[in-house]
């Protein structure tokens, strides 16, 4: 049997191909957005894990500054 190709079926096929390509582009955009959001979530998680250490380091620096100021004050009085 010979397959016949009518102009109407060819347009339907092109329309389906175009719809599939649009869906692929949308899927690629969605995947890129998901990767971006995952990277941001990882950054926030890392920042949250490091926050206590930032407090410790800042407290130590403040303590050292107060100790230095106290030593300078004592030296000034003595």
mmCIF file of the N, C-alpha and C atoms, coordinates in Angstrom:
data_MODEL
# 
_entry.id   MODEL 
# 
loop_
_atom_site.group_PDB 
_atom_site.id 
_atom_site.type_symbol 
_atom_site.label_atom_id 
_atom_site.label_alt_id 
_atom_site.label_comp_id 
_atom_site.label_asym_id 
_atom_site.label_entity_id 
_atom_site.label_seq_id 
_atom_site.pdbx_PDB_ins_code 
_atom_site.Cartn_x 
_atom_site.Cartn_y 
_atom_site.Cartn_z 
_atom_site.occupancy 
_atom_site.B_iso_or_equiv 
_atom_site.pdbx_formal_charge 
_atom_site.auth_seq_id 
_atom_site.auth_comp_id 
_atom_site.auth_asym_id 
_atom_site.auth_atom_id 
_atom_site.pdbx_PDB_model_num 
ATOM 1   N N  . UNK A 1 1  ? 0.823  -1.179 0.000  1.00 0.00 ? 1  UNK A N  1 
ATOM 2   C CA . UNK A 1 1  ? 0.000  0.000  0.000  1.00 0.00 ? 1  UNK A CA 1 
ATOM 3   C C  . UNK A 1 1  ? 0.868  1.243  0.000  1.00 0.00 ? 1  UNK A C  1 
ATOM 4   N N  . UNK A 1 2  ? 0.452  2.159  -0.733 1.00 0.00 ? 2  UNK A N  1 
ATOM 5   C CA . UNK A 1 2  ? 1.189  3.407  -0.805 1.00 0.00 ? 2  UNK A CA 1 
ATOM 6   C C  . UNK A 1 2  ? 0.591  4.387  0.192  1.00 0.00 ? 2  UNK A C  1 
ATOM 7   N N  . UNK A 1 3  ? 1.474  5.068  0.915  1.00 0.00 ? 3  UNK A N  1 
ATOM 8   C CA . UNK A 1 3  ? 1.015  6.057  1.879  1.00 0.00 ? 3  UNK A CA 1 
ATOM 9   C C  . UNK A 1 3  ? 0.787  7.367  1.161  1.00 0.00 ? 3  UNK A C  1 
ATOM 10  N N  . UNK A 1 4  ? -0.350 7.932  1.398  1.00 0.00 ? 4  UNK A N  1 
ATOM 11  C CA . UNK A 1 4  ? -0.641 9.223  0.769  1.00 0.00 ? 4  UNK A CA 1 
ATOM 12  C C  . UNK A 1 4  ? -0.455 10.315 1.807  1.00 0.00 ? 4  UNK A C  1 
ATOM 13  N N  . UNK A 1 5  ? 0.071  11.417 1.352  1.00 0.00 ? 5  UNK A N  1 
ATOM 14  C CA . UNK A 1 5  ? 0.319  12.543 2.240  1.00 0.00 ? 5  UNK A CA 1 
ATOM 15  C C  . UNK A 1 5  ? -0.516 13.713 1.768  1.00 0.00 ? 5  UNK A C  1 
ATOM 16  N N  . UNK A 1 6  ? -1.492 14.072 2.552  1.00 0.00 ? 6  UNK A N  1 
ATOM 17  C CA . UNK A 1 6  ? -2.323 15.205 2.187  1.00 0.00 ? 6  UNK A CA 1 
ATOM 18  C C  . UNK A 1 6  ? -1.751 16.466 2.832  1.00 0.00 ? 6  UNK A C  1 
ATOM 19  N N  . UNK A 1 7  ? -1.988 17.607 2.255  1.00 0.00 ? 7  UNK A N  1 
ATOM 20  C CA . UNK A 1 7  ? -1.453 18.848 2.818  1.00 0.00 ? 7  UNK A CA 1 
ATOM 21  C C  . UNK A 1 7  ? -1.947 19.120 4.237  1.00 0.00 ? 7  UNK A C  1 
ATOM 22  N N  . UNK A 1 8  ? -3.143 18.730 4.562  1.00 0.00 ? 8  UNK A N  1 
ATOM 23  C CA . UNK A 1 8  ? -3.688 18.966 5.893  1.00 0.00 ? 8  UNK A CA 1 
ATOM 24  C C  . UNK A 1 8  ? -2.961 18.167 6.954  1.00 0.00 ? 8  UNK A C  1 
ATOM 25  N N  . UNK A 1 9  ? -2.613 16.920 6.671  1.00 0.00 ? 9  UNK A N  1 
ATOM 26  C CA . UNK A 1 9  ? -1.916 16.097 7.659  1.00 0.00 ? 9  UNK A CA 1 
ATOM 27  C C  . UNK A 1 9  ? -0.492 16.583 7.869  1.00 0.00 ? 9  UNK A C  1 
ATOM 28  N N  . UNK A 1 10 ? 0.113  17.152 6.832  1.00 0.00 ? 10 UNK A N  1 
ATOM 29  C CA . UNK A 1 10 ? 1.465  17.682 6.941  1.00 0.00 ? 10 UNK A CA 1 
ATOM 30  C C  . UNK A 1 10 ? 1.476  18.895 7.876  1.00 0.00 ? 10 UNK A C  1 
ATOM 31  N N  . UNK A 1 11 ? 0.446  19.734 7.788  1.00 0.00 ? 11 UNK A N  1 
ATOM 32  C CA . UNK A 1 11 ? 0.349  20.890 8.671  1.00 0.00 ? 11 UNK A CA 1 
ATOM 33  C C  . UNK A 1 11 ? 0.120  20.447 10.112 1.00 0.00 ? 11 UNK A C  1 
ATOM 34  N N  . UNK A 1 12 ? -0.688 19.412 10.304 1.00 0.00 ? 12 UNK A N  1 
ATOM 35  C CA . UNK A 1 12 ? -0.908 18.894 11.653 1.00 0.00 ? 12 UNK A CA 1 
ATOM 36  C C  . UNK A 1 12 ? 0.390  18.385 12.256 1.00 0.00 ? 12 UNK A C  1 
ATOM 37  N N  . UNK A 1 13 ? 1.178  17.713 11.447 1.00 0.00 ? 13 UNK A N  1 
ATOM 38  C CA . UNK A 1 13 ? 2.458  17.192 11.919 1.00 0.00 ? 13 UNK A CA 1 
ATOM 39  C C  . UNK A 1 13 ? 3.397  18.335 12.289 1.00 0.00 ? 13 UNK A C  1 
ATOM 40  N N  . UNK A 1 14 ? 3.461  19.368 11.460 1.00 0.00 ? 14 UNK A N  1 
ATOM 41  C CA . UNK A 1 14 ? 4.305  20.532 11.767 1.00 0.00 ? 14 UNK A CA 1 
ATOM 42  C C  . UNK A 1 14 ? 3.825  21.236 13.034 1.00 0.00 ? 14 UNK A C  1 
ATOM 43  N N  . UNK A 1 15 ? 2.509  21.300 13.220 1.00 0.00 ? 15 UNK A N  1 
ATOM 44  C CA . UNK A 1 15 ? 1.958  21.922 14.423 1.00 0.00 ? 15 UNK A CA 1 
ATOM 45  C C  . UNK A 1 15 ? 2.331  21.105 15.669 1.00 0.00 ? 15 UNK A C  1 
ATOM 46  N N  . UNK A 1 16 ? 2.276  19.812 15.564 1.00 0.00 ? 16 UNK A N  1 
ATOM 47  C CA . UNK A 1 16 ? 2.654  18.951 16.689 1.00 0.00 ? 16 UNK A CA 1 
ATOM 48  C C  . UNK A 1 16 ? 4.136  19.097 17.014 1.00 0.00 ? 16 UNK A C  1 
ATOM 49  N N  . UNK A 1 17 ? 4.966  19.163 15.980 1.00 0.00 ? 17 UNK A N  1 
ATOM 50  C CA . UNK A 1 17 ? 6.412  19.335 16.188 1.00 0.00 ? 17 UNK A CA 1 
ATOM 51  C C  . UNK A 1 17 ? 6.684  20.675 16.865 1.00 0.00 ? 17 UNK A C  1 
ATOM 52  N N  . UNK A 1 18 ? 6.008  21.730 16.405 1.00 0.00 ? 18 UNK A N  1 
ATOM 53  C CA . UNK A 1 18 ? 6.187  23.054 17.009 1.00 0.00 ? 18 UNK A CA 1 
ATOM 54  C C  . UNK A 1 18 ? 5.733  23.041 18.468 1.00 0.00 ? 18 UNK A C  1 
ATOM 55  N N  . UNK A 1 19 ? 4.631  22.365 18.767 1.00 0.00 ? 19 UNK A N  1 
ATOM 56  C CA . UNK A 1 19 ? 4.132  22.284 20.132 1.00 0.00 ? 19 UNK A CA 1 
ATOM 57  C C  . UNK A 1 19 ? 5.123  21.518 21.020 1.00 0.00 ? 19 UNK A C  1 
ATOM 58  N N  . UNK A 1 20 ? 5.699  20.456 20.494 1.00 0.00 ? 20 UNK A N  1 
ATOM 59  C CA . UNK A 1 20 ? 6.694  19.684 21.248 1.00 0.00 ? 20 UNK A CA 1 
ATOM 60  C C  . UNK A 1 20 ? 7.926  20.531 21.520 1.00 0.00 ? 20 UNK A C  1 
ATOM 61  N N  . UNK A 1 21 ? 8.367  21.286 20.526 1.00 0.00 ? 21 UNK A N  1 
ATOM 62  C CA . UNK A 1 21 ? 9.540  22.145 20.720 1.00 0.00 ? 21 UNK A CA 1 
ATOM 63  C C  . UNK A 1 21 ? 9.276  23.222 21.759 1.00 0.00 ? 21 UNK A C  1 
ATOM 64  N N  . UNK A 1 22 ? 8.074  23.810 21.732 1.00 0.00 ? 22 UNK A N  1 
ATOM 65  C CA . UNK A 1 22 ? 7.722  24.812 22.743 1.00 0.00 ? 22 UNK A CA 1 
ATOM 66  C C  . UNK A 1 22 ? 7.708  24.183 24.134 1.00 0.00 ? 22 UNK A C  1 
ATOM 67  N N  . UNK A 1 23 ? 7.198  22.979 24.219 1.00 0.00 ? 23 UNK A N  1 
ATOM 68  C CA . UNK A 1 23 ? 7.172  22.291 25.509 1.00 0.00 ? 23 UNK A CA 1 
ATOM 69  C C  . UNK A 1 23 ? 8.594  22.001 25.990 1.00 0.00 ? 23 UNK A C  1 
ATOM 70  N N  . UNK A 1 24 ? 9.494  21.643 25.079 1.00 0.00 ? 24 UNK A N  1 
ATOM 71  C CA . UNK A 1 24 ? 10.886 21.401 25.457 1.00 0.00 ? 24 UNK A CA 1 
ATOM 72  C C  . UNK A 1 24 ? 11.548 22.673 25.961 1.00 0.00 ? 24 UNK A C  1 
ATOM 73  N N  . UNK A 1 25 ? 11.275 23.796 25.311 1.00 0.00 ? 25 UNK A N  1 
ATOM 74  C CA . UNK A 1 25 ? 11.837 25.075 25.748 1.00 0.00 ? 25 UNK A CA 1 
ATOM 75  C C  . UNK A 1 25 ? 11.316 25.425 27.137 1.00 0.00 ? 25 UNK A C  1 
ATOM 76  N N  . UNK A 1 26 ? 10.022 25.225 27.355 1.00 0.00 ? 26 UNK A N  1 
ATOM 77  C CA . UNK A 1 26 ? 9.452  25.496 28.678 1.00 0.00 ? 26 UNK A CA 1 
ATOM 78  C C  . UNK A 1 26 ? 10.070 24.589 29.735 1.00 0.00 ? 26 UNK A C  1 
ATOM 79  N N  . UNK A 1 27 ? 10.285 23.334 29.389 1.00 0.00 ? 27 UNK A N  1 
ATOM 80  C CA . UNK A 1 27 ? 10.899 22.395 30.325 1.00 0.00 ? 27 UNK A CA 1 
ATOM 81  C C  . UNK A 1 27 ? 12.324 22.809 30.649 1.00 0.00 ? 27 UNK A C  1 
ATOM 82  N N  . UNK A 1 28 ? 13.062 23.242 29.632 1.00 0.00 ? 28 UNK A N  1 
ATOM 83  C CA . UNK A 1 28 ? 14.440 23.705 29.861 1.00 0.00 ? 28 UNK A CA 1 
ATOM 84  C C  . UNK A 1 28 ? 14.462 24.938 30.766 1.00 0.00 ? 28 UNK A C  1 
ATOM 85  N N  . UNK A 1 29 ? 13.526 25.865 30.549 1.00 0.00 ? 29 UNK A N  1 
ATOM 86  C CA . UNK A 1 29 ? 13.445 27.055 31.402 1.00 0.00 ? 29 UNK A CA 1 
ATOM 87  C C  . UNK A 1 29 ? 13.141 26.664 32.837 1.00 0.00 ? 29 UNK A C  1 
ATOM 88  N N  . UNK A 1 30 ? 12.201 25.731 33.008 1.00 0.00 ? 30 UNK A N  1 
ATOM 89  C CA . UNK A 1 30 ? 11.832 25.284 34.345 1.00 0.00 ? 30 UNK A CA 1 
ATOM 90  C C  . UNK A 1 30 ? 13.018 24.614 35.033 1.00 0.00 ? 30 UNK A C  1 
ATOM 91  N N  . UNK A 1 31 ? 13.739 23.774 34.309 1.00 0.00 ? 31 UNK A N  1 
ATOM 92  C CA . UNK A 1 31 ? 14.896 23.088 34.891 1.00 0.00 ? 31 UNK A CA 1 
ATOM 93  C C  . UNK A 1 31 ? 15.978 24.091 35.292 1.00 0.00 ? 31 UNK A C  1 
ATOM 94  N N  . UNK A 1 32 ? 16.211 25.103 34.461 1.00 0.00 ? 32 UNK A N  1 
ATOM 95  C CA . UNK A 1 32 ? 17.206 26.123 34.789 1.00 0.00 ? 32 UNK A CA 1 
ATOM 96  C C  . UNK A 1 32 ? 16.786 26.897 36.037 1.00 0.00 ? 32 UNK A C  1 
ATOM 97  N N  . UNK A 1 33 ? 15.505 27.217 36.138 1.00 0.00 ? 33 UNK A N  1 
ATOM 98  C CA . UNK A 1 33 ? 15.016 27.935 37.318 1.00 0.00 ? 33 UNK A CA 1 
ATOM 99  C C  . UNK A 1 33 ? 15.152 27.075 38.577 1.00 0.00 ? 33 UNK A C  1 
ATOM 100 N N  . UNK A 1 34 ? 14.882 25.786 38.447 1.00 0.00 ? 34 UNK A N  1 
ATOM 101 C CA . UNK A 1 34 ? 15.018 24.879 39.585 1.00 0.00 ? 34 UNK A CA 1 
ATOM 102 C C  . UNK A 1 34 ? 16.476 24.780 40.034 1.00 0.00 ? 34 UNK A C  1 
ATOM 103 N N  . UNK A 1 35 ? 17.409 24.716 39.077 1.00 0.00 ? 35 UNK A N  1 
ATOM 104 C CA . UNK A 1 35 ? 18.836 24.679 39.432 1.00 0.00 ? 35 UNK A CA 1 
ATOM 105 C C  . UNK A 1 35 ? 19.234 25.962 40.151 1.00 0.00 ? 35 UNK A C  1 
ATOM 106 N N  . UNK A 1 36 ? 18.729 27.096 39.679 1.00 0.00 ? 36 UNK A N  1 
ATOM 107 C CA . UNK A 1 36 ? 19.036 28.377 40.321 1.00 0.00 ? 36 UNK A CA 1 
ATOM 108 C C  . UNK A 1 36 ? 18.499 28.409 41.748 1.00 0.00 ? 36 UNK A C  1 
ATOM 109 N N  . UNK A 1 37 ? 17.262 27.958 41.929 1.00 0.00 ? 37 UNK A N  1 
ATOM 110 C CA . UNK A 1 37 ? 16.674 27.946 43.265 1.00 0.00 ? 37 UNK A CA 1 
ATOM 111 C C  . UNK A 1 37 ? 17.395 26.967 44.188 1.00 0.00 ? 37 UNK A C  1 
ATOM 112 N N  . UNK A 1 38 ? 17.838 25.848 43.641 1.00 0.00 ? 38 UNK A N  1 
ATOM 113 C CA . UNK A 1 38 ? 18.589 24.880 44.449 1.00 0.00 ? 38 UNK A CA 1 
ATOM 114 C C  . UNK A 1 38 ? 19.917 25.468 44.897 1.00 0.00 ? 38 UNK A C  1 
ATOM 115 N N  . UNK A 1 39 ? 20.570 26.215 44.011 1.00 0.00 ? 39 UNK A N  1 
ATOM 116 C CA . UNK A 1 39 ? 21.842 26.848 44.370 1.00 0.00 ? 39 UNK A CA 1 
ATOM 117 C C  . UNK A 1 39 ? 21.623 27.896 45.469 1.00 0.00 ? 39 UNK A C  1 
ATOM 118 N N  . UNK A 1 40 ? 20.542 28.665 45.358 1.00 0.00 ? 40 UNK A N  1 
ATOM 119 C CA . UNK A 1 40 ? 20.245 29.661 46.391 1.00 0.00 ? 40 UNK A CA 1 
ATOM 120 C C  . UNK A 1 40 ? 19.933 28.981 47.728 1.00 0.00 ? 40 UNK A C  1 
ATOM 121 N N  . UNK A 1 41 ? 19.200 27.881 47.671 1.00 0.00 ? 41 UNK A N  1 
ATOM 122 C CA . UNK A 1 41 ? 18.865 27.159 48.904 1.00 0.00 ? 41 UNK A CA 1 
ATOM 123 C C  . UNK A 1 41 ? 20.131 26.607 49.552 1.00 0.00 ? 41 UNK A C  1 
ATOM 124 N N  . UNK A 1 42 ? 21.057 26.114 48.744 1.00 0.00 ? 42 UNK A N  1 
ATOM 125 C CA . UNK A 1 42 ? 22.319 25.606 49.283 1.00 0.00 ? 42 UNK A CA 1 
ATOM 126 C C  . UNK A 1 42 ? 23.118 26.734 49.933 1.00 0.00 ? 42 UNK A C  1 
ATOM 127 N N  . UNK A 1 43 ? 23.098 27.917 49.317 1.00 0.00 ? 43 UNK A N  1 
ATOM 128 C CA . UNK A 1 43 ? 23.808 29.061 49.885 1.00 0.00 ? 43 UNK A CA 1 
ATOM 129 C C  . UNK A 1 43 ? 23.190 29.454 51.231 1.00 0.00 ? 43 UNK A C  1 
ATOM 130 N N  . UNK A 1 44 ? 21.862 29.509 51.299 1.00 0.00 ? 44 UNK A N  1 
ATOM 131 C CA . UNK A 1 44 ? 21.205 29.848 52.557 1.00 0.00 ? 44 UNK A CA 1 
ATOM 132 C C  . UNK A 1 44 ? 21.495 28.812 53.631 1.00 0.00 ? 44 UNK A C  1 
ATOM 133 N N  . UNK A 1 45 ? 21.536 27.550 53.247 1.00 0.00 ? 45 UNK A N  1 
ATOM 134 C CA . UNK A 1 45 ? 21.830 26.490 54.210 1.00 0.00 ? 45 UNK A CA 1 
ATOM 135 C C  . UNK A 1 45 ? 23.252 26.630 54.742 1.00 0.00 ? 45 UNK A C  1 
ATOM 136 N N  . UNK A 1 46 ? 24.191 26.943 53.850 1.00 0.00 ? 46 UNK A N  1 
ATOM 137 C CA . UNK A 1 46 ? 25.576 27.141 54.270 1.00 0.00 ? 46 UNK A CA 1 
ATOM 138 C C  . UNK A 1 46 ? 25.687 28.345 55.203 1.00 0.00 ? 46 UNK A C  1 
ATOM 139 N N  . UNK A 1 47 ? 25.007 29.435 54.853 1.00 0.00 ? 47 UNK A N  1 
ATOM 140 C CA . UNK A 1 47 ? 25.029 30.631 55.704 1.00 0.00 ? 47 UNK A CA 1 
ATOM 141 C C  . UNK A 1 47 ? 24.418 30.342 57.073 1.00 0.00 ? 47 UNK A C  1 
ATOM 142 N N  . UNK A 1 48 ? 23.344 29.557 57.092 1.00 0.00 ? 48 UNK A N  1 
ATOM 143 C CA . UNK A 1 48 ? 22.707 29.217 58.358 1.00 0.00 ? 48 UNK A CA 1 
ATOM 144 C C  . UNK A 1 48 ? 23.625 28.349 59.209 1.00 0.00 ? 48 UNK A C  1 
ATOM 145 N N  . UNK A 1 49 ? 24.378 27.470 58.574 1.00 0.00 ? 49 UNK A N  1 
ATOM 146 C CA . UNK A 1 49 ? 25.294 26.606 59.319 1.00 0.00 ? 49 UNK A CA 1 
ATOM 147 C C  . UNK A 1 49 ? 26.478 27.403 59.869 1.00 0.00 ? 49 UNK A C  1 
ATOM 148 N N  . UNK A 1 50 ? 26.881 28.456 59.173 1.00 0.00 ? 50 UNK A N  1 
ATOM 149 C CA . UNK A 1 50 ? 28.034 29.249 59.602 1.00 0.00 ? 50 UNK A CA 1 
ATOM 150 C C  . UNK A 1 50 ? 27.672 30.368 60.579 1.00 0.00 ? 50 UNK A C  1 
ATOM 151 N N  . UNK A 1 51 ? 26.391 30.663 60.746 1.00 0.00 ? 51 UNK A N  1 
ATOM 152 C CA . UNK A 1 51 ? 25.973 31.780 61.595 1.00 0.00 ? 51 UNK A CA 1 
ATOM 153 C C  . UNK A 1 51 ? 26.478 31.661 63.033 1.00 0.00 ? 51 UNK A C  1 
ATOM 154 N N  . UNK A 1 52 ? 26.397 30.491 63.680 1.00 0.00 ? 52 UNK A N  1 
ATOM 155 C CA . UNK A 1 52 ? 26.913 30.427 65.057 1.00 0.00 ? 52 UNK A CA 1 
ATOM 156 C C  . UNK A 1 52 ? 28.411 30.735 65.140 1.00 0.00 ? 52 UNK A C  1 
ATOM 157 N N  . UNK A 1 53 ? 29.153 30.307 64.151 1.00 0.00 ? 53 UNK A N  1 
ATOM 158 C CA . UNK A 1 53 ? 30.595 30.582 64.149 1.00 0.00 ? 53 UNK A CA 1 
ATOM 159 C C  . UNK A 1 53 ? 30.873 32.063 63.968 1.00 0.00 ? 53 UNK A C  1 
ATOM 160 N N  . UNK A 1 54 ? 30.050 32.740 63.198 1.00 0.00 ? 54 UNK A N  1 
ATOM 161 C CA . UNK A 1 54 ? 30.213 34.179 63.045 1.00 0.00 ? 54 UNK A CA 1 
ATOM 162 C C  . UNK A 1 54 ? 29.988 34.889 64.373 1.00 0.00 ? 54 UNK A C  1 
ATOM 163 N N  . UNK A 1 55 ? 29.013 34.425 65.125 1.00 0.00 ? 55 UNK A N  1 
ATOM 164 C CA . UNK A 1 55 ? 28.749 35.018 66.441 1.00 0.00 ? 55 UNK A CA 1 
ATOM 165 C C  . UNK A 1 55 ? 29.934 34.778 67.374 1.00 0.00 ? 55 UNK A C  1 
ATOM 166 N N  . UNK A 1 56 ? 30.486 33.574 67.337 1.00 0.00 ? 56 UNK A N  1 
ATOM 167 C CA . UNK A 1 56 ? 31.630 33.244 68.201 1.00 0.00 ? 56 UNK A CA 1 
ATOM 168 C C  . UNK A 1 56 ? 32.826 34.137 67.860 1.00 0.00 ? 56 UNK A C  1 
ATOM 169 N N  . UNK A 1 57 ? 33.137 34.263 66.599 1.00 0.00 ? 57 UNK A N  1 
ATOM 170 C CA . UNK A 1 57 ? 34.294 35.073 66.186 1.00 0.00 ? 57 UNK A CA 1 
ATOM 171 C C  . UNK A 1 57 ? 34.070 36.545 66.545 1.00 0.00 ? 57 UNK A C  1 
ATOM 172 N N  . UNK A 1 58 ? 32.865 37.059 66.308 1.00 0.00 ? 58 UNK A N  1 
ATOM 173 C CA . UNK A 1 58 ? 32.576 38.456 66.650 1.00 0.00 ? 58 UNK A CA 1 
ATOM 174 C C  . UNK A 1 58 ? 32.677 38.673 68.157 1.00 0.00 ? 58 UNK A C  1 
ATOM 175 N N  . UNK A 1 59 ? 32.204 37.715 68.945 1.00 0.00 ? 59 UNK A N  1 
ATOM 176 C CA . UNK A 1 59 ? 32.295 37.838 70.408 1.00 0.00 ? 59 UNK A CA 1 
ATOM 177 C C  . UNK A 1 59 ? 33.744 37.825 70.872 1.00 0.00 ? 59 UNK A C  1 
ATOM 178 N N  . UNK A 1 60 ? 34.547 36.971 70.266 1.00 0.00 ? 60 UNK A N  1 
ATOM 179 C CA . UNK A 1 60 ? 35.967 36.919 70.635 1.00 0.00 ? 60 UNK A CA 1 
ATOM 180 C C  . UNK A 1 60 ? 36.669 38.232 70.274 1.00 0.00 ? 60 UNK A C  1 
ATOM 181 N N  . UNK A 1 61 ? 36.343 38.791 69.130 1.00 0.00 ? 61 UNK A N  1 
ATOM 182 C CA . UNK A 1 61 ? 36.951 40.056 68.727 1.00 0.00 ? 61 UNK A CA 1 
ATOM 183 C C  . UNK A 1 61 ? 36.526 41.178 69.680 1.00 0.00 ? 61 UNK A C  1 
ATOM 184 N N  . UNK A 1 62 ? 35.251 41.184 70.054 1.00 0.00 ? 62 UNK A N  1 
ATOM 185 C CA . UNK A 1 62 ? 34.779 42.200 70.994 1.00 0.00 ? 62 UNK A CA 1 
ATOM 186 C C  . UNK A 1 62 ? 35.454 42.022 72.354 1.00 0.00 ? 62 UNK A C  1 
ATOM 187 N N  . UNK A 1 63 ? 35.605 40.779 72.798 1.00 0.00 ? 63 UNK A N  1 
ATOM 188 C CA . UNK A 1 63 ? 36.287 40.514 74.064 1.00 0.00 ? 63 UNK A CA 1 
ATOM 189 C C  . UNK A 1 63 ? 37.728 40.979 74.035 1.00 0.00 ? 63 UNK A C  1 
ATOM 190 N N  . UNK A 1 64 ? 38.405 40.734 72.930 1.00 0.00 ? 64 UNK A N  1 
ATOM 191 C CA . UNK A 1 64 ? 39.794 41.179 72.804 1.00 0.00 ? 64 UNK A CA 1 
ATOM 192 C C  . UNK A 1 64 ? 39.875 42.708 72.817 1.00 0.00 ? 64 UNK A C  1 
ATOM 193 N N  . UNK A 1 65 ? 38.925 43.352 72.172 1.00 0.00 ? 65 UNK A N  1 
ATOM 194 C CA . UNK A 1 65 ? 38.917 44.815 72.166 1.00 0.00 ? 65 UNK A CA 1 
ATOM 195 C C  . UNK A 1 65 ? 38.687 45.368 73.577 1.00 0.00 ? 65 UNK A C  1 
ATOM 196 N N  . UNK A 1 66 ? 37.740 44.774 74.297 1.00 0.00 ? 66 UNK A N  1 
ATOM 197 C CA . UNK A 1 66 ? 37.497 45.217 75.672 1.00 0.00 ? 66 UNK A CA 1 
ATOM 198 C C  . UNK A 1 66 ? 38.706 44.955 76.568 1.00 0.00 ? 66 UNK A C  1 
ATOM 199 N N  . UNK A 1 67 ? 39.340 43.813 76.375 1.00 0.00 ? 67 UNK A N  1 
ATOM 200 C CA . UNK A 1 67 ? 40.532 43.493 77.165 1.00 0.00 ? 67 UNK A CA 1 
ATOM 201 C C  . UNK A 1 67 ? 41.643 44.514 76.888 1.00 0.00 ? 67 UNK A C  1 
ATOM 202 N N  . UNK A 1 68 ? 41.837 44.829 75.606 1.00 0.00 ? 68 UNK A N  1 
ATOM 203 C CA . UNK A 1 68 ? 42.855 45.825 75.234 1.00 0.00 ? 68 UNK A CA 1 
ATOM 204 C C  . UNK A 1 68 ? 42.529 47.192 75.801 1.00 0.00 ? 68 UNK A C  1 
ATOM 205 N N  . UNK A 1 69 ? 41.249 47.576 75.726 1.00 0.00 ? 69 UNK A N  1 
ATOM 206 C CA . UNK A 1 69 ? 40.841 48.871 76.271 1.00 0.00 ? 69 UNK A CA 1 
ATOM 207 C C  . UNK A 1 69 ? 41.043 48.899 77.789 1.00 0.00 ? 69 UNK A C  1 
ATOM 208 N N  . UNK A 1 70 ? 40.731 47.796 78.451 1.00 0.00 ? 70 UNK A N  1 
ATOM 209 C CA . UNK A 1 70 ? 40.929 47.729 79.900 1.00 0.00 ? 70 UNK A CA 1 
ATOM 210 C C  . UNK A 1 70 ? 42.395 47.796 80.272 1.00 0.00 ? 70 UNK A C  1 
ATOM 211 N N  . UNK A 1 71 ? 43.232 47.107 79.511 1.00 0.00 ? 71 UNK A N  1 
ATOM 212 C CA . UNK A 1 71 ? 44.667 47.146 79.797 1.00 0.00 ? 71 UNK A CA 1 
ATOM 213 C C  . UNK A 1 71 ? 45.227 48.555 79.583 1.00 0.00 ? 71 UNK A C  1 
ATOM 214 N N  . UNK A 1 72 ? 44.758 49.218 78.535 1.00 0.00 ? 72 UNK A N  1 
ATOM 215 C CA . UNK A 1 72 ? 45.213 50.590 78.279 1.00 0.00 ? 72 UNK A CA 1 
ATOM 216 C C  . UNK A 1 72 ? 44.744 51.525 79.390 1.00 0.00 ? 72 UNK A C  1 
ATOM 217 N N  . UNK A 1 73 ? 43.543 51.335 79.851 1.00 0.00 ? 73 UNK A N  1 
ATOM 218 C CA . UNK A 1 73 ? 43.013 52.177 80.937 1.00 0.00 ? 73 UNK A CA 1 
ATOM 219 C C  . UNK A 1 73 ? 43.817 51.964 82.231 1.00 0.00 ? 73 UNK A C  1 
ATOM 220 N N  . UNK A 1 74 ? 44.114 50.694 82.536 1.00 0.00 ? 74 UNK A N  1 
ATOM 221 C CA . UNK A 1 74 ? 44.904 50.392 83.751 1.00 0.00 ? 74 UNK A CA 1 
ATOM 222 C C  . UNK A 1 74 ? 46.300 50.987 83.629 1.00 0.00 ? 74 UNK A C  1 
ATOM 223 N N  . UNK A 1 75 ? 46.886 50.883 82.431 1.00 0.00 ? 75 UNK A N  1 
ATOM 224 C CA . UNK A 1 75 ? 48.234 51.444 82.233 1.00 0.00 ? 75 UNK A CA 1 
ATOM 225 C C  . UNK A 1 75 ? 48.203 52.964 82.363 1.00 0.00 ? 75 UNK A C  1 
ATOM 226 N N  . UNK A 1 76 ? 47.115 53.571 81.921 1.00 0.00 ? 76 UNK A N  1 
ATOM 227 C CA . UNK A 1 76 ? 46.967 55.014 82.007 1.00 0.00 ? 76 UNK A CA 1 
ATOM 228 C C  . UNK A 1 76 ? 46.860 55.456 83.471 1.00 0.00 ? 76 UNK A C  1 
ATOM 229 N N  . UNK A 1 77 ? 46.172 54.685 84.290 1.00 0.00 ? 77 UNK A N  1 
ATOM 230 C CA . UNK A 1 77 ? 46.027 55.009 85.712 1.00 0.00 ? 77 UNK A CA 1 
ATOM 231 C C  . UNK A 1 77 ? 47.297 54.713 86.512 1.00 0.00 ? 77 UNK A C  1 
ATOM 232 N N  . UNK A 1 78 ? 48.047 53.732 86.090 1.00 0.00 ? 78 UNK A N  1 
ATOM 233 C CA . UNK A 1 78 ? 49.219 53.328 86.888 1.00 0.00 ? 78 UNK A CA 1 
ATOM 234 C C  . UNK A 1 78 ? 50.436 54.146 86.587 1.00 0.00 ? 78 UNK A C  1 
# 
